[in-house]
């Protein structure tokens, strides 16, 4: 748990109104507050997205649960206006020296395999925000080449306002996005082989591991019944991962496919 020492102001234009804050460790964090326009389940999505993505080796920034002390809330006019709670929120390590991903950077990226894995991850857990919003991919030169990072898991499960019914209905679906996934992504990249790698990693994640990730979520973010639904959703989607990966690979191989948004069942 990182204690927040300073609030530097707003960052980005997202619906969750994230703040840029400095932690006691000296790092800057993009912090999403429990009191945001979508609701506290967004923070649970961010935490699970970070933990699962790191578990299977995807290109995501470091995430932390961060604590905003009461003295900082009292000192900040904006935090008071937001009626921000003292206590635990979600923070993602701020990446410096980044730019949005374009065709040139995608072509030169040194971690294309991780981007393919992220595509599978997003399809599996219904995060279409990176498919539609290219600002949720950042690139940074690391001395050896351009490395791409996937940011923002707030749309995991389709929406931060999911219900038991809506989430389980999504869990039963095996649809994939027929638009070229992530725009320019790797038309001639060996998609099927890389997808198989990440299918294996997802299948290697145990229910006990996911249960531990869910148990780490603060009660204010997710209640007991919602935790049970998330676990059921995970189990449903893990069973479907090979089917989803196969459909993505088929779409990637079809260079004549339509580019408008639709789904293939």
Secondary structure, 3 states (H helix, E strand, C coil): CEEEEEEEEECCCCCCCCEEEEECCCCEEEEECCCCCCCCHHHHHHHHHHHHHHHCCCCECCEEEEEECHHHHHHCHHHHHCCCCCEEEEEEECCCCEEECCHHHHHHECCHHHHHHHHHHHHHCCCCHHHHCHHHEEEEECCCCEEEEECCCCCHHHCCCCCHHHHHHHHHCCCEECCCCCCCCCCCCCHHHHHHHHHHHHHHCCHHHHHHHHHCCCCCCCCHHHHHHHHHHHHHHHHHHHHHHHHHHHHHHCCCCCCCCCEEC
